Amino acid sequence: MASKQLILMVTAWDPQTLGRWEALIRFLVGEKLQHNGHKPKGRKSGPVDLAQQQSDTLLPWRQHQSAKGLRRQKRDWVIPPINVPENSRGPFPQQLVRIRSDKDKEIHIRYSITGVGADQPPMEVFSIDPVSGRMYVTRPMDREERASYHLRAHAVDMNGNKVENPIDLYIYVIDMNDNRPEFINQVYNGSVDEGSKPGTYVMTVTANDADDSTTANGMVRYRIVTQTPQSPSQNMFTINSETGDIVTVAAGLDREKVQQYIVIVQATDMEGNLNYGLSNTATAIITVTDVNDNPPEFTTSTVSSNTSAQQCPDTAWL
């Protein structure tokens, strides 16, 4: 079978620095090399075989144009992104990634990691096999305790000499819905004038969720569960599901009939999904305040008095 070449050009562009990087990747179709990269015996070596050997190694990026002109980009480590879900059940240690330098084909390399979570408190949350470069997490993660870690990976030769510049490692703890919304207060006190029109603001209740607020795990929604008494309507108030603002929704507030309402409010995460979200409740006590809406009234409609007229002598003032 005749051998064919497939050549791909990968380009990366940085709009901030106006830098452009390109890498040439060659694939050989129909030609099989031995595991060590050499062609089987009896076959002549050629440019196609050399291209296959290069595809087995890390290719350097070439920077063609930037603010600093033309230059060749240094080879770098191969570091995949690292995401760790919180509350993992293990077993531990649990492998995350393998870190390696492309120079490990030439010399023996020893790997290590430094930073908070490695050699700084909390100690040994992460570990690395110095020979293979396999990196592990040693215990369950808690995003609410720490959401991310910044480590540095090091590579040295057998004599301790640096063979690569240290590289940054960012470990992100993936959030799980493991926290209920918590109201700032268990009891809220508010008031509203009697006779207020529908839409009148009463008070705001607030619940916080320790989970990631950028995901549904930490997105809280509110609703009114019960209102006591249910007079003159069972729905005298409504609540903004996102802000927690309580407002009047019906007319008929009359302090002379109902002086106080007790409203039970529920906060649920997962954007208010009652099937999957976690919930908590708080009590809102709403006092109906008096306004001057009643004129004075006599207790009886008529008043009578039994007094007899008496004659008095004239008096002269000197």
SENUMI-584094 format. One record per atom (N, C-alpha, C): x, y, z. Coordinates in pm, whole numbers, plus 32768, in hexadecimal, padded with zeros to 4 digits. Layout:
! residues N
XYZ;...
This chain:
! residues 318
80557F898000;800080008000;8058807C8000;803980D97FA7;808A81527F9E;806E81AA8017;80D781ED8041;80CC824680B4;80A182D08087;804A830F80D7;801C839680BB;803183EE8135;8047846C811B;805D84CD8186;7FE385268197;7FBE853F8216;7F5685A08236;7F96860C828B;7F9486868258;7FD686F6829C;7F6E875882CD;7F7387798350;7F1887D9838D;7F67884E83C5;7F3088C583B8;7F6C893C83F3;7F0D8971845F;7F3D897984DA;7EEF89AD854A;7F208A39856A;7EC38A998570;7EE68B258586;7EA18B598602;7EEC8BA48654;7EB58BE786CB;7ED18C7C86BF;7E6E8CCD86E4;7E798D5D86D3;7E578DA28755;7EAC8E018782;7E968E4F87FB;7E758EDE87D2;7DF78F0C87E1;7DD38F9387B4;7E1190018807;7E3D8FE38882;7E76904A88D8;7F06906B88B1;7F559003889B;7FE290188879;7FFB901387E3;7F908FF48796;7F9C8FE48705;7FFD8F7486E0;800B8F15873D;80648EA48724;801C8E3686D7;80658DF08686;802E8D838637;808C8D0B8641;80518C978665;80A28C1F8673;806C8BB48615;80C98B6985D9;80A18AFE857E;80F28A81859A;80B18A0F8588;80F7898F8596;80D089368521;813188F384E8;811B889A8477;8115880A84A9;80A887C3848C;8096873984B8;808886E2843C;80D886788438;80D6861D83C6;80A7859383F3;804B855683A9;801D84CE83C4;80418477834C;806A83FC8368;808C839D82FE;801D833682F5;7FE083288282;7F7282CC826D;7FA382578219;7F9281DE824E;7FB881678203;804381368220;80898175827D;8112814C82A1;811381318336;814580C48361;814A80A083EE;81DA8095841C;81FB80E08484;828180DC84BC;828380828535;82F880558558;8308800B85D4;82F680698649;82E2803286C1;82C680808738;833580E28759;83B180BF8735;842181178755;8431818886EF;83D5818F8690;83DA81FE8630;842981DE85B2;846A816785AB;84BA81438535;846680F084D5;848980F98459;844380AF83F2;846D801D83F4;84117FC083D3;84377F3383CF;84AA7F1A836F;84F37EAE838B;85677E8D8339;853B7E6F82AA;85957E90824D;85797E7781C1;85397EED817C;85177F5781CA;84DD7FCE818D;853E80428198;854480938130;859E81048130;855F817A817B;85B681C281BF;858782378208;857682AB81A9;8512830181C4;84F98373816E;84B883E381BC;849784508177;845A84C281B9;83D684A081FC;8389844181C2;8309841F81FE;831D83DF8286;838283888294;839D83478313;83C983AD837B;8414840F8355;8441847683B1;83CA84C683E5;836884E0838C;82F1852983B7;82A584D98421;829C84558410;825884038473;82A1840584F8;8326840284F5;837284068571;8359848A85BA;834E84F88571;8337857885B1;82AC857F85ED;824A853B85B0;81C3854185E6;81B884F58669;821B849F8686;821A84568705;825084AA8777;8284851F875C;82BC857487C5;826E85F687CB;828986438833;824986C6883F;8288872687DD;82388765878D;826B87C4872B;826E884F8767;82DA889A874E;82E189228784;8287897F8735;824B89DD877E;81FE8A46873C;825F8AAC8702;823E8ADF8689;82928B43864B;82468BC68644;827F8C2E867B;823F8CB28677;82718CFB85FB;82138D1A859E;82398D578520;823C8DF08528;81E48E2A8577;81E08EBB857C;81A98EE88601;81E78F4D863B;81B78F8A86B7;81F3901486C1;81D590568730;820A90DE8744;82A290DC874E;82DA90698772;836A90608783;83AF90248709;8361900D86A0;839E8FD78627;839F8F408627;83EA8F0785CA;83EE8E7785BB;84488E388623;84158DCB865E;84688D7D86BA;842D8CF186C5;847C8C9786F8;84518C0D8705;841D8BF68792;83A98BB4879C;836A8B9C881E;83A88B238860;83C48B3088E4;84008AC2892E;839B8A518944;83CC89D88945;837789688968;8342897889F6;82C989468A0E;828D89558A92;825888CF8AC1;822D88CC8B3E;81F588538B76;816A883B8B3E;813C87C08B48;80B5879D8B1F;8061878F8B9E;800D87F48BBD;7FBF87F68C37;7F2B88018C14;7EDE87968C26;7E4E879F8C0C;7E0987EC8C7B;7D9288228C62;7D4988678CCD;7D2388088D3C;7D1D883C8DB7;7D0487E98E2D;7C87881A8E74;7C1F87C88E73;7BA387E48EBA;7B8587708F18;7B6587918F95;7B4D872A8FFA;7AC1873F9035;7A6686DE9028;79E286EE9067;79EE86E290FE;79A387359145;79A5872C91D7;795786B19205;797386889280;792C861A92C3;793F85939280;79AC85829236;79C6850091F8;79DA84959265;79A7841E924B;79B383B092AA;7A31835C9295;7A8383849236;7B01833B9222;7AEF82BF91CE;7B43825891E2;7BA9824C924C;7C1E82AB9237;7C6282C992A5;7CD2832492A5;7D5382D892C2;7DC5830A928E;7DD383809236;7D94836891AD;7D5E83D29173;7D1783CB90F3;7D668417908A;7D8883D4901E;7DDB84138FB8;7D8C84808F70;7DCE84F28F5B;7D9185618F12;7DC7856A8E84;7E49857D8E78;7E88858C8DF5;7F1585538DFC;7F53854D8D88;7FE1852C8D82;802A85A38D48;808E85D28D90;80E186428D65;8163860B8D2C;818A863D8CB8;8209860E8C82;824A867A8C2D;82CB86738C26;831886C98BCE;833C867B8B51;834486C08ADF;8369867B8A65;83FD86568A62;8447867D8ACB;84D486588AD3;84E985D18B17;847A85938B45;848A85138B8A;84B484A38B2C;84B484BE8AAA;84E7845C8A4B;8580845D8A45;85BA84C78A78;864B84D78A6F;869184B98AF2;865584E48B63;869584D18BE6;862C84A68C4B;865E84728CBC;8605844F8D2A;85E084CE8D77;856084DE8D90;852E85598DCF;84E485368E50;84F1858D8EB4;84A885818F32;844985F88F3D;83CB85DB8F5E;836486428F65;833E86608FF6;831586DC900E;82E487049093;828187769081;8230878E90EA;81D087FD90E8;81DE884D9169;81C988CF9161;81D0892791D5;8157898391D7;813A89B9924D;80CC8A17925C;806989EB92C5;80048A3D92DB;7F9B8A1D933C;7F51899F930F;7F4F893D9368;7F1288BC9348;7F7888529327;7FF7887C9319;8063881C92FD;80C7881E9370;81238882936E;8185888D93DA;816489019438;80EF893F9425;80C289AA947E;8036898794B0;801489B2952D;7F9189909566;7F1F89BE950D;7EB8896994FD;7EAD88E29532;7F0A888294E9;7F5A88399534;7FC487E994F9;7F8E876B94B6;7FD387449449;7FC186C29408;7F3386A693DE;7EE9870F93B8;7E6886F89377;7E8086BA92EE;7EEE86E492AF;7F1686AE922D;7FA186729239;7FB9860A91EE;803C85C991EB;805E85A5915B;80DD85889143;8108856490BD;817084F690C5;81668496906C;81CB842E9060;8245846D901D;82B88471905F;832B84B89028;8361847B8FA7;834483FD8F8F;837A83BA8F18;831983C38EA3;829C839C8EB9;823B83988E4B;81FA841F8E30;81FB84798E94;81B884FA8E84;812284F48E97;80F184838EC9;806184788EE1;803C84C58F60;7FD9851C8F53;7FB185738FC1;7F2E853F8FFE;7F2685439083;7EB5850990CA;7E778570912B;7DF5855E9145;7DB585A291B5;7DA385399222;7DBF855F929F;7DC884FB9309;7D4D84F49362;7CED854F9350;7C76855093A6;7C06859B9360;7B8A85919394;7B1A85D79354;7B2E866E935A;7B0086B292F0;7B07874392E8;7A868782931B;7A9187FD934C;7A1E884A9379;7A2888D5933A;79D488F192D7;79DE89709290;79C189E792EB;796A89D3934D;79498A4093A8;79BE8A5E9407;7A1689FD941A;7A8E8A159469;7AFA8A589415;7B0C8A28939A;7B6C8A65933D;7B428A3F92B1;7B308AA5925B;7AFA8A8C91D4;7B678A6D916D;7BE48A969187;7C4E8A7E9125;7CD58A78916A;7D338A3A9126;7DBD8A2F9157;7E1B8A5890E6;7E868A9B910E;7EEC8AC490AE;7F708A8390D8;7F9C8A21908A;801989DA90A5;807E89F89037;80F989D19052;816289DA8FEB;81A589528FDF;81B789288F63;81F788A88F48;828988C08F21;82E088678F50;837088748F39;83A587F28EFC;840C88018EA8;844E878D8E6C;84E587A18E76;8528873E8EB1;85BA87438EBF;85F386BF8E8F;867786C18E73;86B886458E4C;86E485F98EC9;872A858D8EB7;875185378F28;87B2857D8F86;87F385E88F58;884E86348FAD;880C86AE8FEC;878B86BE8FD5;8743872F9010;874987AD8FBC;878087A38F44;878888188EEE;8703882E8EA5;86D988AB8E9C;865A88CC8E5B;866288AF8DC7;860188668D94;85FB88498D05;858488908CC2;852888C58D10;84B989138CDC;849E89878D3B;846D89F48D06;843E8A5E8D5D;83C08A318DA6;83AE8A588E25;83348A328E6D;82B98A608E20;82528A118E26;81D68A328DDF;81628A368E40;81048A928E2A;80918AA28E82;802A8A368E69;7FF28A048ED7;7F8489A48ED2;7F0D89E18F1B;7E9A89E38EDB;7E218A168F1A;7DBC89A48F28;7D9989888FA4;7D37891F8FC2;7CB789628FEF;7C4A89438FA9;7BC8897D8FC9;7B6D89119004;7B2F89329076;7AD588D590B9;7A4988EC9081;7A1088849046;798D888E9007;791F88839070;78C188E1906B;785A88ED90D1;77F0888090C5;77C288509139;775087F79143;76E7883B919B;766988179189;75FF885591D8;75F688119261;764D883C92BB;765487FD933F;7638886093B0;75FF88D59391;75DD893893F6;7550896D93E0;75068977944E;748089B29448;74888A4A9450;74268A8F9415;74208B20942C;740A8B3D94C0;744A8BA594F3;743D8BCC957F;740B8C5C9585;73998C7195C7;73658CF995D8;73BD8D469639;73D08DC7961D;741E8E1B9678;73DA8E249700;73568E2A9701;73078E29977E;729E8DBB9774;727C8D8397E7;720F8D2297E8;71888D6697F1;71858DDE982B;710A8E2B9835;71248EB797FF;70CE8EE497A4;70D68F6A976A;705A8FB89796;706F903497BD;7000908A97E6;6FF190FD9784;6F7791119755;6F5A917E96F8;6ED191B79714;6EB0922296D0;6E2F926296E4;6DFF929E9662;6D7B92B2965A;6D3D92EE95E6;6CC093389615;6CA893AC95DD;6C3293F99603;6BB393B495D5;6B4E93BD9629;6ACC938895FF;6A9A93DA9588;6A4E93959534;6A1993D794BE;6A7E93E8944F;6AF893AE945C;6B5E93BD93F3;6B31937C9371;6B5C93B99303;6B389385927F;6B8A9309925E;6B5792B19208;6BA7923F91D9;6C2A926E919B;6C96922891BA;6D1B924C9188;6D6B929D91EA;6D3492B79263;6D7C930392C8;6DE992AD9307;6E6392E4930E;6ED5929A9348;6EC1928993DE;6EE492119410;6ED691F3949F;6F5F91DB94DF;6FAB917A94AB;702D915894E4;707990FF9482;70F790E294A4;714A90869455;7182901A94AF;71768F9D9485;71B68F2D94CB;722B8EFE9474;72978ED094B5;73108EA9946B;73468E25949E;73658DCB9441;73A68D4C9461;74238D3D940D;748E8D0D9449;750D8CF89403;75298C6293F7;75678C3E9389;758D8BB29371;76248BAD935E;76678B5693A8;76F98B4D93A2;772B8B0E9321;76D38ACE92D5;76FC8A939256;77178B0091EF;774C8AD7917E;77768B359115;76FD8B8190DE;76FD8C0590F1;768B8C5690C7;76838C66902F;76EB8C3F8FE7;76E88C478F55;76AB8BC98F18;768B8B678F6B;76498AED8F3D;75C38AE08F83;75708A848F52;74ED8A708F8F;74F88A449020;756A8A089046;757B89DC90D0;756B8A4C9135;75928AC6910D;758B8B37916A;75258BA09144;74D28B8490E0;746D8BE590B6;73ED8BCE9105;73CC8C2F915C;735C8C2291BA;72E08C679182;726D8C279195;71ED8C619171;71908C5991EB;71368CBF91F6;70DE8CCA926A;704D8CB19243;6FFF8C8392A5;6F6F8C789293;6F2C8C7E931D;6EAE8CAA931E;6E5F8CAD9399;6E188C2793A8;6E298BE8941B;6DEC8B669434;6D618B769471;6D568BC594DE;6CD58BD99520;6CC88C68954F;6C4C8C929563;6C2C8D15959D;6BC08D019606;6BD58D39967D;6B738D2F96E8;6B5B8DBA9724;6ADA8DE6972F;6A608DA29702;6A4B8DB5966C;69F28D679634;69D48D7195A4;695B8DCD9591;696B8E4895BE;68FD8EA895BA;69348F339598;68F08F819547;68738F5D9500;688B8F039487;690B8EE4946A;692D8E8B93FB;69A18E349429;69AA8DBB93F2;6A188D619417;6A9B8D8A93D5;6A958DE89378;6B0E8E1A9335;6B108EB2933D;6B308EE593B4;6B3A8F7693C6;6BC28FAB939B;6C258F4F9394;6CAE8F799376;6CE98F1C930E;6D4D8F4F92C5;6D9A8EFE9268;6E2D8F1F927D;6E868EC99249;6F158EDC925B;6F5C8ED191D5;6FBC8F2A91BD;700F8F219146;706A8EA79155;70608E4990F8;70A78DCA9108;713E8DD99108;71728E4490CB;72038E5590C1;723B8EB2912C;71F28F1E914D;72288F8191AC;71FA8F6C923B;718A8F259250;71558F1392D6;71028F889307;70DF8FE592AF;708B905792D5;6FFA902992E5;6FBF904B9358;6F33902C9372;6EE190AA935B;6E7690A0930D;6E1F911192F0;6D8E90E49300;6D359146930E;6CA691269313;6C7791029288;6C1790A79283;6BE3907C9202;6B4B908B91FA;6B0D90A8926D;6A7B90B89270;6A57912E92C8;69E5916A92AA;69B391D792FE;6966919D9374;694B91F493D5;68F991C79446;694291BF94CA;69BF91F294D2;6A0391F39554;69BB925395B2;6990921E9624;6941926C9683;697092499710;69B492A79750;69E9928C97D5;697C926D983A;690892A89826;689B92909884;68669202987B;688591BC980B;685A913097FC;68CD90CD9812;694290E997D6;69B8909397E7;6A2F90ED9803;6A6C90DE9878;6ADC9134989F;6B6490FB9878;6B6A9079985F;6BEC903B9844;6BDB8FBE97EF;6C3A8FAA978E;6C3D8F32973C;6CC08EE89756;6CB98E669757;6D308E129761;6D408DC696DD;6DB08DE09698;6DC88DA69614;6E438D4C961C;6E358CD095F0;6EA68C7295EA;6EE18C78955D;6F648C989556;6FAA8CA694D6;700E8C3494C6;70158BFD944E;70738B909431;70DA8BBC93CB;71588B9893E3;71C68BB19384;71F98B2A9353;72038B1992CF;722E8A9B9293;729A8AB6922C;73078A699231;736F8A7691CB;73498A28914E;73A78A1290F6;738B89D59073;73218A259029;73288AAC903B;72CB8B088FF9;723A8AEB901D;72268ABC9099;719F8AA690CA;71638A2190A6;71B189C5906F;717D8941904A;716488F090C9;70E688DB90EB;70C288969167;70E388029162;70F487CA90EA;7112873A90DF;71A6871E90FB;71FE877B90D8;728D876290E5;72D387C39144;72958837915E;72D6889B91B1;72CB88809245;732188C49291;731E88BF9323;72DB893F9356;728A893393C2;723889A393EE;724889C19481;72208A3A94A7;72158A669532;71A48ACB953A;716F8AE295B3;71018B3F95C4;71218BA7962F;70DA8C179628;70E38C81968C;70578CBB969E;70458D08970A;6FC38D439729;6FC88DDA9717;6F668E0F96CF;6F588E9F96BE;6EDB8ECD9709;6EEC8F25976D;6E7C8F5B97BA;6E5F8FE79785;6DE88FF8974E;6DC19076970F;6D5590B89764;6D74912D9799;6D16917897EB;6CCE91DF9795;6C4C91E197A1;6BFC92449758;6BF392C197B0;6C2C932F9782;6C3093A997D3;6BB493FE97B9;6B9094489820;6B169498981E;6B29951997D0;6AC1953F9788;6ABA95C39748;6A3896049774;6A2E96869768;69B896CE9795;694896C0972E;6908964C9731;68A0963096CF;68169620970F;680A96429790;678A963697D3;676D96B79820;66F896FB9808;66D497729855;66A5974A98E0;66AA97A79941;6677978799C7;65E1976799C0;65B6970F9A16;652996EA9A1A;64F796EF9AAA;6481972A9ABF;6442972A9B43;640F96A09B63;641296819BE2;63E295FE9C0C;634B95F59C05;630696689C15;6274966C9C06;624F96E09BAC;61DA96D89B73;61B3973E9B13;617697B99B56;613E97AE9BD4;6102981F9C1B;613998269CA7;613898A49CE0;616598BA9D6A;60F699079DB2;60C798D99E27;605C991A9E75;609199429EFD;605599AF9F38;608199DC9FBC;60089A0FA009;5FF699EDA08B;5F8A9A18A0E2;5FBC9A85A140;5FAF9B06A117;5FD79B77A16C;5F639BD7A173;5F469C0FA1EB;5ED79C6DA1FF;5F0C9CFBA200;5EB89D56A1C5;5EE29DE1A1BD;5ECF9E25A244;5F2A9E76A270;5F279EC1A2EC;5F369F55A2CD;5EE29FA7A319;5EEBA036A308;5F58A06FA361;5FA2A0CBA32B;600FA108A376;5FFAA19DA37C;600CA1DEA3F4;5FFDA26EA3FF;6068A2B5A3AF;6041A32EA382;60A2A37EA33C;6114A3A5A395;6182A3B4A360;61FAA3DBA3AE;6234A45AA373;624AA4B6A3CB;6287A531A39C;6317A534A3C4;636BA55DA368;63FBA565A382;641EA5F4A3A5;645CA606A412;6486A68AA43D;650EA6A9A404;
